[in-house]
Amino acid sequence: MNVSFDPRNIMPVEDLGTVYPNIRITDLWGILTIENGALMSPNWDKISISNPVKTENRKVSGDGWTLELKHGYTITKDEGSGNYKLSKN
C-alpha cells in the first residue's frame, strides 16, 4: 500500500483513528483519491468515507472521493449494516 497525504493537516480522533482532509491511497485493488476528508482506522485496515453516488465501469465516486478499481475487485453493500466493502472477485 502506498499512501500520500499532507502530515500538517491531519487530525487524530482518540481511539477511532485519524481524519485526513486529503489523501491518496494506491494498492493492488486500485486508487482511492479523497479530497473532502476521510477517517482512517488506527491500524490502517479501514477507511470511512461517504456512500458512493455514482458507478461508471471501474470508477466509483462519492462526495469528495473517487475510487478507480483494478480488474478483479468490486465494492458491495452489506445489507445488514448499510456499509460498503471492497472485495476481490
PEJOCOR-V746417 format. One line per field, one symbol per residue. phi: phi as a letter, one per 20 degrees, with the letter a starting at -180 (. if undefined). burial: + if it has 9 or more other ideal C-beta (glycine too) atoms within 8 Angstrom, else -. Layout:
BEGIN
phi: ???
burial: ???
END
This chain:
BEGIN
phi: .cccaefececfckeepcedfcbcccbgeqcddcccnbdefgdmdbcdcfffdbccldddbbfnbbddeegncbdceeffenedcebef
burial: ----+----+------+++++++++----+-+++---++++-----+--+-+------++++-++-++++--+-+--+-----+-----
END
